[in-house]
Amino acid sequence: MQPLKGIVLKLVAVTCFITMTSLIKATAGHVPPGQSVFFRSFFALPVILGWLAVRGDLRTGWRTQRPMAHVWRGLIGTTAMGCGFAGLAFLPLPEVTALQYATPILVVVFAGMFLNEKVGVFRLSAVGLGMVGVLIVLEPRVTTLGADTVAVTEAVGAMIVIFGATCAALAQVHIRNMVREEQTSAIVFWFTITSTLLSLLTLPFGWAWPSGAEAGMLILAGVLGGFGQIFLTSCYRFADASVVAPFDYASMIFALAIGYFIFAEVPTPQMLLGAGIVILAGVIIILRERHLGLKRGKARAAKSIES
């Protein structure tokens, strides 16, 4: 294990993803979310194929024994991506980022529901704390609902982002089940394919003809998304998930900076408070997972000695 290298790769992945999201936001006023999903997926494909070629997995890395599992992962994941992109047209970048932090918290709940993972009082308490943070972020959107058209639009945008975060959590739980039999490279490859194809279903609902600048930003978003996925996958080769997971929250620092300097978005104290609580809950869950993982490792080691 090389934890420092893993952390650096995770930070590079986070940087790729938040830059990708910023590019999507810059075009969100004109380009529909389904079209953004297409660019994000289609132009990530050459990067993914190049990665497989470098690894020597171009002939075998995409093979699967469970094609329908990839279809369901594609449906759920593409919905999550589309909802996240749709929310960028209505809400500030830091707020969208904060609401999407609900995903790792919901993963704990869904893992208990669908994978029969044991979820104790400690982690349930952290989940509850995280939900309080989400509600604090949401509260201004809910209480001003109906005040005017802008308020209604922002409230709808917030609900779309939360729905997307829920779908993302379901997708992650589904992936946990898939990795028992499927290669990581196959999961990445087929998601890119399915999200590209599924995004084309939104074509009849009206795609916009992007300007040269918009097309360039959308293509770059796809390329960055592909590289981000590779760096994210690679970081787990050098460090445990519990070591690199907290660095997901560096995206809030980047989102605040980009939102302020690029989009002139000034975060409210309430949004920052809610985001801080969600991040705290996420870190608590990560630390608990690490503690339980260490206990399981010691138990296995003791059992092997006894036997």
C-alpha positions as CSV (number, residue, x, y, z in Angstrom):
1,M,0.0,0.0,0.0
2,Q,1.1,3.6,-0.8
3,P,-1.5,5.7,1.0
4,L,0.0,9.1,0.0
5,K,-0.2,8.1,-3.7
6,G,-3.7,6.9,-3.2
7,I,-4.7,10.3,-1.6
8,V,-3.1,12.3,-4.4
9,L,-4.9,10.2,-7.0
10,K,-8.2,10.7,-5.1
11,L,-7.7,14.5,-5.0
12,V,-6.9,14.5,-8.7
13,A,-10.1,12.6,-9.4
14,V,-12.1,15.0,-7.2
15,T,-10.6,17.9,-9.1
16,C,-11.5,16.3,-12.5
17,F,-15.1,15.8,-11.4
18,I,-15.7,19.2,-9.9
19,T,-14.2,20.9,-13.0
20,M,-16.4,18.7,-15.1
21,T,-19.4,19.7,-13.1
22,S,-18.5,23.4,-13.4
23,L,-18.3,23.0,-17.2
24,I,-21.7,21.4,-17.3
25,K,-23.1,24.2,-15.1
26,A,-21.6,26.8,-17.5
27,T,-23.7,25.3,-20.3
28,A,-26.8,24.4,-18.2
29,G,-28.7,27.5,-19.1
30,H,-28.9,26.4,-22.8
31,V,-28.0,22.7,-23.0
32,P,-30.6,20.2,-21.6
33,P,-29.4,17.7,-19.0
34,G,-29.9,14.7,-21.2
35,Q,-27.7,16.2,-23.9
36,S,-25.0,17.0,-21.2
37,V,-25.1,13.3,-20.1
38,F,-24.5,12.3,-23.7
39,F,-21.4,14.5,-24.0
40,R,-20.2,13.5,-20.6
41,S,-20.5,9.8,-21.5
42,F,-19.6,9.6,-25.2
43,F,-16.4,11.7,-24.9
44,A,-15.3,9.7,-21.9
45,L,-15.4,6.5,-23.9
46,P,-12.1,7.1,-25.8
47,V,-10.4,7.8,-22.5
48,I,-11.8,4.6,-21.0
49,L,-10.8,2.5,-24.0
50,G,-7.2,4.0,-23.9
51,W,-7.0,3.1,-20.2
52,L,-8.0,-0.5,-21.0
53,A,-5.5,-0.7,-23.7
54,V,-2.7,0.6,-21.5
55,R,-3.6,-2.0,-18.9
56,G,-3.7,-4.7,-21.5
57,D,-7.4,-5.3,-20.8
58,L,-8.8,-4.1,-24.1
59,R,-9.8,-7.7,-25.1
60,T,-11.0,-8.9,-21.8
61,G,-11.7,-5.9,-19.5
62,W,-15.2,-5.3,-20.9
63,R,-16.4,-8.9,-20.6
64,T,-19.3,-9.6,-18.4
65,Q,-21.3,-12.5,-17.0
66,R,-24.2,-10.4,-15.8
67,P,-25.3,-8.1,-18.7
68,M,-28.6,-7.2,-17.1
69,A,-26.9,-6.0,-13.9
70,H,-25.1,-3.5,-16.1
71,V,-28.4,-2.4,-17.7
72,W,-29.9,-1.7,-14.2
73,R,-26.7,0.0,-13.1
74,G,-26.9,2.1,-16.2
75,L,-30.5,3.1,-15.7
76,I,-30.0,4.1,-12.1
77,G,-26.6,5.8,-12.6
78,T,-27.7,7.7,-15.7
79,T,-30.8,9.0,-13.8
80,A,-28.5,10.1,-11.0
81,M,-26.2,11.9,-13.4
82,G,-29.1,13.6,-15.3
83,C,-30.7,14.8,-12.1
84,G,-27.4,16.2,-10.9
85,F,-26.8,18.1,-14.1
86,A,-30.4,19.3,-14.1
87,G,-30.0,20.8,-10.6
88,L,-27.0,22.8,-11.8
89,A,-29.4,25.0,-13.9
90,F,-31.4,26.0,-10.8
91,L,-29.0,26.1,-7.8
92,P,-25.6,27.4,-6.9
93,L,-22.7,24.9,-7.4
94,P,-21.8,24.7,-3.7
95,E,-25.5,23.9,-2.8
96,V,-25.7,21.2,-5.4
97,T,-22.4,19.7,-4.1
98,A,-23.7,19.8,-0.5
99,L,-27.0,18.1,-1.4
100,Q,-25.1,15.4,-3.3
101,Y,-23.2,14.6,-0.1
102,A,-26.4,12.8,1.0
103,T,-25.3,9.9,-1.3
104,P,-22.7,8.2,1.0
105,I,-25.1,8.6,3.9
106,L,-28.0,7.0,2.1
107,V,-25.6,4.2,1.0
108,V,-25.4,3.1,4.6
109,V,-29.2,2.9,4.8
110,F,-29.6,1.1,1.5
111,A,-26.8,-1.4,2.2
112,G,-28.7,-2.4,5.3
113,M,-32.0,-2.7,3.4
114,F,-30.8,-4.5,0.3
115,L,-27.4,-6.2,1.1
116,N,-28.3,-7.2,4.7
117,E,-25.3,-5.3,6.0
118,K,-25.5,-4.8,9.8
119,V,-26.1,-1.1,10.6
120,G,-25.7,-0.4,14.3
121,V,-26.9,2.5,16.4
122,F,-23.7,4.4,16.0
123,R,-23.9,4.5,12.2
124,L,-27.7,5.1,12.3
125,S,-27.0,8.1,14.5
126,A,-24.5,9.4,12.0
127,V,-27.1,8.9,9.2
128,G,-29.6,10.9,11.3
129,L,-27.1,13.7,11.8
130,G,-26.4,13.8,8.1
131,M,-30.1,14.0,7.3
132,V,-30.4,17.0,9.6
133,G,-27.6,18.7,7.6
134,V,-29.4,18.0,4.4
135,L,-32.7,19.5,5.8
136,I,-30.8,22.6,6.9
137,V,-29.5,23.1,3.4
138,L,-33.0,22.4,2.0
139,E,-35.0,24.6,4.5
140,P,-34.7,27.9,2.6
141,R,-36.0,26.2,-0.6
142,V,-38.9,24.6,1.2
143,T,-40.1,27.6,3.3
144,T,-40.0,30.0,0.3
145,L,-41.9,27.6,-1.9
146,G,-44.7,29.5,-3.7
147,A,-43.2,32.9,-3.0
148,D,-42.5,33.5,-6.6
149,T,-41.6,31.6,-9.8
150,V,-37.8,31.7,-9.0
151,A,-38.5,30.2,-5.5
152,V,-40.6,27.4,-7.0
153,T,-37.9,26.7,-9.7
154,E,-35.2,26.5,-7.0
155,A,-37.3,24.2,-4.8
156,V,-37.9,21.9,-7.7
157,G,-34.2,22.0,-8.5
158,A,-33.3,21.0,-5.0
159,M,-35.8,18.1,-5.0
160,I,-34.3,16.9,-8.3
161,V,-30.8,16.9,-6.9
162,I,-31.9,15.0,-3.8
163,F,-33.6,12.4,-6.0
164,G,-30.4,12.1,-8.0
165,A,-28.4,11.6,-4.8
166,T,-30.8,8.9,-3.8
167,C,-30.3,7.2,-7.2
168,A,-26.6,7.5,-6.9
169,A,-26.7,5.8,-3.5
170,L,-28.8,2.9,-5.0
171,A,-26.2,2.7,-7.8
172,Q,-23.4,2.4,-5.4
173,V,-25.1,-0.4,-3.5
174,H,-25.8,-2.2,-6.7
175,I,-22.1,-1.9,-7.6
176,R,-21.2,-3.4,-4.3
177,N,-23.2,-6.4,-5.3
178,M,-21.8,-6.5,-8.8
179,V,-18.1,-6.4,-7.9
180,R,-18.4,-9.9,-6.3
181,E,-18.6,-11.3,-9.9
182,E,-17.7,-8.4,-12.3
183,Q,-14.4,-6.7,-13.1
184,T,-14.2,-3.0,-12.2
185,S,-13.1,-2.2,-15.7
186,A,-16.2,-3.9,-17.1
187,I,-18.4,-1.9,-14.7
188,V,-16.8,1.4,-15.8
189,F,-16.9,0.4,-19.5
190,W,-20.5,-0.7,-19.7
191,F,-21.8,2.2,-17.6
192,T,-20.2,4.6,-20.1
193,I,-21.9,2.7,-23.0
194,T,-25.3,2.5,-21.3
195,S,-25.3,6.1,-20.2
196,T,-24.4,7.2,-23.7
197,L,-27.2,5.2,-25.3
198,L,-29.8,6.1,-22.6
199,S,-29.0,9.8,-23.0
200,L,-30.0,9.5,-26.6
201,L,-33.6,8.7,-25.5
202,T,-33.9,12.4,-24.5
203,L,-33.2,13.6,-28.0
204,P,-37.0,13.9,-28.9
205,F,-37.5,16.2,-25.9
206,G,-35.4,18.9,-27.5
207,W,-31.6,19.1,-27.7
208,A,-30.0,22.5,-28.3
209,W,-27.4,23.3,-30.9
210,P,-24.4,24.3,-28.8
211,S,-22.2,27.1,-29.7
212,G,-18.5,26.4,-30.4
213,A,-17.6,27.4,-26.8
214,E,-20.3,25.3,-25.4
215,A,-19.4,22.3,-27.5
216,G,-15.8,22.6,-26.4
217,M,-16.8,22.8,-22.7
218,L,-19.1,19.8,-23.1
219,I,-16.4,17.7,-24.8
220,L,-13.8,18.7,-22.2
221,A,-16.3,17.7,-19.5
222,G,-16.6,14.2,-21.0
223,V,-12.8,13.8,-21.2
224,L,-12.4,15.0,-17.6
225,G,-15.1,12.6,-16.5
226,G,-13.3,9.8,-18.1
227,F,-10.0,10.7,-16.5
228,G,-11.7,11.3,-13.2
229,Q,-13.2,7.8,-13.3
230,I,-9.7,6.3,-14.0
231,F,-8.0,8.2,-11.2
232,L,-10.8,7.3,-8.8
233,T,-10.5,3.6,-9.7
234,S,-6.7,3.7,-9.5
235,C,-6.6,5.3,-6.1
236,Y,-8.0,2.2,-4.4
237,R,-5.0,0.2,-5.7
238,F,-2.7,2.2,-3.4
239,A,-4.8,3.0,-0.3
240,D,-7.8,1.6,1.5
241,A,-11.2,3.1,0.8
242,S,-11.5,4.4,4.4
243,V,-8.2,6.3,3.9
244,V,-9.1,8.1,0.7
245,A,-12.9,8.5,1.3
246,P,-12.7,11.7,3.4
247,F,-11.0,13.5,0.6
248,D,-14.3,13.4,-1.3
249,Y,-15.2,16.4,0.7
250,A,-12.4,18.5,-0.8
251,S,-14.9,19.0,-3.6
252,M,-16.8,21.5,-1.3
253,I,-13.7,23.7,-1.1
254,F,-13.3,23.6,-4.9
255,A,-17.0,24.2,-5.4
256,L,-17.0,27.2,-3.1
257,A,-14.0,28.7,-4.9
258,I,-15.4,28.1,-8.4
259,G,-18.9,29.2,-7.4
260,Y,-17.6,32.5,-6.0
261,F,-14.9,33.4,-8.6
262,I,-16.5,32.0,-11.7
263,F,-20.3,32.1,-11.2
264,A,-20.4,34.9,-8.6
265,E,-22.3,32.6,-6.1
266,V,-22.0,33.7,-2.5
267,P,-22.9,30.8,-0.1
268,T,-25.2,31.6,2.8
269,P,-24.2,30.8,6.4
270,Q,-27.1,28.3,6.6
271,M,-25.9,26.4,3.5
272,L,-22.4,26.3,4.9
273,L,-23.7,25.0,8.3
274,G,-25.8,22.3,6.7
275,A,-22.9,21.2,4.5
276,G,-20.6,21.1,7.5
277,I,-23.0,18.9,9.4
278,V,-23.4,16.5,6.4
279,I,-19.6,16.3,6.0
280,L,-19.2,15.6,9.7
281,A,-21.7,12.8,9.5
282,G,-19.9,11.4,6.4
283,V,-16.6,11.4,8.2
284,I,-18.1,9.7,11.3
285,I,-19.4,6.9,9.1
286,I,-16.0,6.6,7.3
287,L,-14.2,6.4,10.6
288,R,-16.7,3.8,11.9
289,E,-16.3,1.7,8.8
290,R,-12.5,1.9,9.2
291,H,-12.8,0.8,12.9
292,L,-15.0,-2.1,12.0
293,G,-12.7,-3.1,9.1
294,L,-9.7,-3.2,11.5
295,K,-11.7,-5.3,14.0
296,R,-12.7,-7.7,11.2
297,G,-9.1,-7.9,10.1
298,K,-7.9,-8.7,13.6
299,A,-10.6,-11.4,14.0
300,R,-9.6,-13.1,10.8
301,A,-5.9,-13.0,11.7
302,A,-6.7,-14.5,15.1
303,K,-8.8,-17.2,13.5
304,S,-6.0,-18.1,11.0
305,I,-3.5,-18.4,13.9
306,E,-5.9,-20.7,15.9
307,S,-6.4,-22.9,12.9
